Amino acid sequence: MTNRILLVDDEVDFTELAATLLGFHGFDVEALHDPRLVAEKIKNNSYDLIVTDLMMPQMNGFELIQSLRTQGQYEKVPIVVLSAKTLSEEEKNFLTQNDVQYFMKPFDPKGLVEHIRKKLDV
């Protein structure tokens, strides 16, 4: 069975590139460009891992993570952040407390794929 990944980033070009990378490595990737649509998407779909940006309009990645962690089926689902944001100590603590792995853009594609495989046991 293919692992399903939800990719959330407002930058269309980046999302397409990341989805292509992950798809090439055998993951089934669905992309959203508006984090406000995630709540509806996860009601009707099941994902094994979520990848998100932090700096997005309307709803930032921290708000998205907090929202996901209150959803029963997504309390423990691995979340990976890909962002160019320099994190404050408070933000680092938030990600640690929510068991979120942070990758700084530009990121090492091989390292990202290896981390995702490890999280998903594939």
C-alpha positions in Angstrom: 0.0 0.0 0.0 1.3 3.5 -0.9 1.7 6.0 1.9 -0.5 9.1 1.5 1.0 12.5 2.1 -0.9 15.8 2.3 1.4 18.7 1.2 0.3 22.2 2.2 2.1 25.3 0.9 0.8 28.5 -0.7 3.7 28.6 -3.2 2.3 26.7 -6.2 5.7 26.2 -7.9 7.3 24.8 -4.7 4.3 22.6 -4.0 4.5 21.1 -7.5 8.3 20.5 -7.1 7.9 18.9 -3.7 5.0 16.7 -4.8 7.0 15.5 -7.8 10.0 14.7 -5.6 7.9 12.7 -3.1 5.9 11.1 -5.9 9.1 10.0 -7.6 10.0 8.2 -4.4 6.7 6.2 -4.3 4.5 8.4 -2.1 0.9 9.3 -3.0 0.9 13.1 -2.6 -2.1 15.4 -2.6 -1.3 19.1 -2.6 -3.3 22.1 -1.2 -2.4 25.7 -1.6 -4.8 27.0 1.0 -4.3 25.7 4.6 -8.0 26.7 5.3 -9.0 23.8 3.1 -7.2 21.2 5.2 -10.0 20.6 7.7 -12.4 19.7 5.0 -9.9 17.6 3.1 -9.0 15.4 6.2 -12.7 14.7 6.9 -13.0 12.7 3.7 -9.4 11.4 3.3 -6.8 9.7 5.4 -3.2 10.7 5.3 -0.1 9.0 6.8 2.0 12.2 7.0 1.5 15.9 6.5 4.1 18.3 5.1 3.4 22.0 5.6 5.0 25.5 5.3 4.9 27.9 8.2 4.5 31.2 6.4 1.2 31.2 4.6 -1.6 33.8 4.3 -4.9 33.4 6.1 -3.7 30.6 8.3 0.0 30.0 9.2 1.6 26.6 9.7 1.6 26.9 13.5 -2.2 27.4 13.4 -2.6 24.5 11.0 -0.5 22.2 13.3 -2.4 23.2 16.3 -5.7 22.5 14.5 -4.5 19.1 13.2 -3.3 18.0 16.7 -6.9 18.5 18.0 -8.3 16.2 15.4 -8.5 12.7 16.8 -7.1 10.8 13.9 -4.3 13.4 13.4 -3.1 13.7 17.0 -0.1 11.4 16.3 0.2 11.6 12.5 3.8 12.7 11.6 4.1 16.4 10.5 7.1 17.8 8.6 7.6 21.5 8.2 9.5 22.9 5.1 10.0 26.6 5.6 12.4 29.5 5.2 11.3 31.0 8.5 14.0 31.4 11.2 12.4 30.1 14.4 12.3 31.7 17.8 12.8 29.6 20.8 9.1 29.6 21.5 8.4 28.4 18.0 11.1 25.7 18.3 9.5 24.5 21.5 6.0 24.5 19.9 7.3 22.2 17.1 9.1 20.0 19.6 6.0 19.7 21.8 3.9 18.7 18.8 6.5 16.2 17.5 7.1 18.2 14.3 10.3 17.9 12.3 11.6 21.1 10.8 13.5 21.4 7.5 14.8 24.8 6.5 14.3 25.9 2.8 16.3 25.3 0.7 16.3 21.7 2.1 18.2 18.6 1.2 15.8 16.4 -0.9 17.5 13.2 0.1 17.4 14.0 3.8 13.7 14.9 3.6 12.8 11.6 1.8 14.9 9.6 4.3 13.2 11.3 7.2 9.7 10.6 5.7 10.6 7.0 5.1 11.9 6.6 8.6 8.7 8.2 10.1 6.5 5.9 7.9 8.6 2.8 8.4 9.1 2.3 4.6 
